[in-house]
Amino acid sequence: MKFVNLDVAKEYDLLVQLIKEEKPDSIVHFAEQRAAPYSMKTSKTKRYTVDNNVSGSNNLCCAVIDSEVDAHIVHLGTMGVYGYGTSGGEIPEGYIDVILPGGREANILHPAYPGSVYHATKCLDALLFQFYQKNDQLRVTDLHQGIVWGTNTPQTIKDERLINRFDYDGDYGTVLNRFLMQGAMGVPLTVYGTGGQTRGFIHITDTARCIEIAINNPPAEGERVEIFNQIAETRRVRDVAKLVADQTNVEVNMLPNPRQEAAENELDVSNRKFCSLGLDPITLDAALFDEVTEVVNKYKHRCDPTKILPASFWNKKRAEECATLDPSSVKVNV
């Protein structure tokens, strides 16, 4: 498998040349700063996230056009483009039926309601894709993905050299993987606020399967941007914490919330498109937690306990509320 190291956001000419040489049928676009907490850490990380993510997506669209290669772009987006307020109904896949003044019916892109700079860049990506599809007939699929959990797919588990990275820290660690790591290390689970946040979850195996399905079912030329909600199920964070706590016999520690978000929300999301194309979603199951726990136990000597507590705060008020958190107070059982 060929590997080329280039910066999609900065090395535009190399990107165009690569597409001309390879002539891909599809391009899977993962080249973005991927963490909401990191995007909120400082003004520097906010600016970097916008510069990298939005420029990268714009460059990719321009490069496909300039290369004159009819490549289908598959972009990894986020459920966070919809926001995490209680919408009062099911969130459809990308587009929503509305009634305009005068009783006119329309089907429009779902309104954006980002909760971080990272999520805002994904909303801006979505608008860029709408423009380039309309203007240049680019074929684009945008995957609004939930929170990923798990460490291996059936392919990567065959050889340790293929193992995925495992982030457990407050910036890059996804919530369920953080909980599983903390439980295996004997650390109280770090639940933010009331734990009443409802989120969409997906196992990493399903992430890979969804990308395969998206590649195999591209929109035709001239069709609008295809949007899938890439989740298996929704769960409330405190309920997920209880699942892990019951299995690992650790306490749940309710922390001040570093994020500016609703303390409680409902989340009803459609994922019918992927299911109709053959996805049989993997749902949260304590038996599947064993795979993650095995990885944690094998590499727990690498854990830095000072990285477990949140270190990025959405605004000054949130930072003040979290001022009593002491990273050095966390002790692990290695």
C-alpha positions, -999 to 999 in steps of 0.1 A, spaced: 0 0 0 15 33 -11 18 62 14 24 98 6 30 123 34 16 158 25 -4 185 42 -38 187 24 -44 222 39 -11 237 27 5 216 -1 -22 221 -28 -1 215 -59 12 182 -45 -24 172 -37 -36 180 -73 -6 160 -87 -13 130 -65 -50 129 -76 -39 131 -113 -14 103 -109 -36 79 -88 -70 87 -105 -90 74 -76 -126 64 -78 -132 76 -42 -113 98 -18 -120 92 20 -114 126 37 -101 122 73 -75 150 71 -89 172 99 -81 181 135 -105 157 151 -111 168 187 -137 192 201 -119 198 234 -86 205 216 -103 230 194 -115 249 225 -82 248 244 -67 282 234 -71 308 207 -42 292 190 -59 258 187 -92 274 177 -74 292 148 -55 261 138 -86 240 138 -104 264 114 -73 269 92 -66 232 89 -101 218 86 -118 243 64 -88 249 42 -82 212 38 -118 205 28 -118 234 3 -84 223 -11 -97 188 -17 -127 200 -35 -107 223 -57 -80 196 -63 -106 172 -76 -120 198 -99 -85 209 -112 -73 173 -116 -103 166 -138 -107 132 -121 -143 122 -113 -135 111 -78 -163 106 -52 -154 124 -19 -164 106 13 -160 130 42 -161 121 79 -183 146 96 -200 146 130 -234 143 146 -224 176 163 -234 196 132 -271 192 144 -263 204 179 -272 186 211 -303 204 222 -336 186 225 -351 190 190 -385 176 199 -384 149 172 -362 126 151 -332 142 135 -333 132 98 -303 124 77 -289 157 66 -320 173 51 -353 183 67 -388 191 54 -399 226 62 -429 249 54 -419 283 43 -440 315 45 -470 312 23 -473 275 30 -445 266 5 -430 232 12 -392 226 9 -365 201 18 -334 219 30 -301 212 47 -307 207 84 -299 239 103 -264 239 119 -260 243 156 -224 236 165 -211 232 201 -174 238 195 -150 253 170 -144 217 158 -181 212 152 -183 246 135 -157 235 110 -177 205 101 -207 228 95 -186 249 72 -174 218 54 -210 209 48 -217 243 32 -186 240 10 -198 206 -2 -232 220 -10 -216 247 -31 -192 226 -50 -219 200 -58 -241 227 -71 -214 246 -90 -191 218 -103 -212 187 -99 -188 172 -74 -200 138 -60 -198 140 -22 -210 119 7 -209 134 42 -209 110 71 -224 125 103 -207 101 128 -214 96 164 -189 89 192 -166 60 182 -157 33 208 -137 1 206 -102 -5 194 -101 -31 167 -119 -43 136 -118 -79 124 -89 -69 102 -67 -50 126 -70 -76 153 -52 -101 132 -18 -85 138 -7 -63 166 11 -40 142 -23 -29 128 -37 -19 162 -54 15 164 -42 43 186 -61 45 220 -66 79 234 -77 82 271 -70 118 278 -95 147 283 -88 161 248 -87 132 224 -102 103 244 -138 95 234 -161 91 263 -167 54 263 -131 45 257 -121 69 285 -146 52 308 -133 17 299 -97 28 304 -105 44 338 -124 13 350 -96 -10 340 -71 13 359 -92 15 390 -99 52 385 -133 67 392 -152 75 360 -150 111 349 -186 121 342 -191 158 332 -220 177 349 -250 156 355 -242 130 328 -275 138 312 -260 144 278 -274 120 252 -250 111 224 -248 88 194 -224 59 196 -208 36 170 -183 8 173 -151 12 152 -160 -19 132 -192 -2 121 -173 30 112 -152 9 88 -183 -8 74 -201 24 69 -172 39 49 -173 8 27 -210 12 22 -207 49 13 -179 42 -12 -200 15 -28 -231 37 -31 -219 70 -44 -243 97 -56 -247 100 -93 -233 131 -111 -256 160 -105 -273 145 -74 -271 165 -42 -247 158 -14 -255 124 1 -257 125 39 -257 95 63 -262 96 100 -234 72 110 -245 59 144 -257 26 159 -276 39 189 -280 68 213 -273 66 251 -272 90 280 -236 94 293 -245 86 329 -261 53 317 -230 44 298 -210 52 329 -232 29 350 -226 1 325 -189 4 329 -190 9 366 -211 -22 372 -186 -42 352 -154 -28 367 -165 -20 402 -152 15 402 -170 46 414 -185 73 392 -171 108 398 -194 137 388 -171 166 377 -179 202 369 -186 203 331 -158 219 311 -181 223 281 -208 249 274 -237 226 267 -271 216 280 -270 196 312 -297 173 299 -309 166 263 -328 140 243 -315 127 210 -336 108 185 -316 101 153 -325 84 120 -299 59 107 -322 41 82 -301 47 51 -271 27 63 -294 0 77 -312 -3 44 -279 -8 27 -269 -37 48 -255 -23 81 -264 -44 112 -253 -21 139 -232 -32 169 -247 -19 200 -232 -13 235 -226 -47 251 -206 -54 282 -191 -85 264 -176 -62 238 -160 -41 265 -136 -69 271 -117 -62 239 -110 -26 250 -101 -37 285 -76 -62 272 -58 -35 252 -58 -12 283 -44 -39 305 -16 -47 280 -5 -11 277 -15 5 310 21 10 320 21 38 294 -7 57 311 0 92 324 -27 98 351 -22 136 349 -38 135 314 -71 119 326 -90 150 339 -103 176 314 -77 202 304 -97 222 279 -125 246 289 -151 261 266 -150 296 282 -137 315 313 -168 306 333 -163 269 327 -126 272 335 -135 288 368 -160 261 377 -133 235 370 -105 253 388 -106 228 417 -97 199 395 -62 187 403 -46 164 376 -20 152 400 -47 138 423 -55 110 400 -40 77 410 -40 45 389 -36 8 398 -8 -3 375 
